[in-house]
């Protein structure tokens, strides 16, 4: 997820950045990118449509107010989610004008940041995350069932659409996928998406498409431990809903 935070108070800026980073990691977004700006003017100098999924603006800043920055954003980007952080609801009426999604009250806490992300449904962005291979091909992560390497080609087995075969290094694909903790190299040349594991039978994974994949005996303990942690995390998430 791509997040921009704009606040002229450096201490609050760093605090909010850390809280959001921790919450995004908790929902499995290890590819997060948080950009920090100390003024609205600094932010707008680099802002372009589609750059961010979420923009958090302090309302009262030196120079441009957050509401004025939001108006500028909305001139070109109607999709990005806007959040105002403030100690009051003084600009509540103006927030409707720019289609703001949330008010985050100061001081920030772990609980309030988690509530904000829950209300915004930011975990839904997980389903839009993608990687780009060195050949320029973009792959939606949650569309991947598993990958396998054979004859100098990587085949990416997908849930939707035709499987993709690309002449790229498997080490490249493995590194990109395994930045996300629900991907794991279960044996040499094969990376599985734990979300697509239907069952684990001994040293095999049965995948959602019916394929059975071996778990390396050498890596068995680490792979099964990683899968068990994933299953527990998913269970905690379901219980918490």
Secondary structure, 3 states (H helix, E strand, C coil): CEEEEECCCHHHHHHHHHHHHHHHHHCCCCCCEEEEECCHHHHHHHCCCCCCCEEEEECCCCCCCHHHHHHHHHCCCCCCEEEEEECCCCCHHHHHHCCCCEEEECCCCHHHHHHHHHHHCHHHHHHHCEEECCCCCEEEHHHEEEEEEECCEEEEEECCCCCEEECCCHHHHHHHHCCCCCEEEEECCEEEEHHHEEEEECCEEEECCCCEEECCCCCHHHHHHHHHHHHHHHHHHHHHC
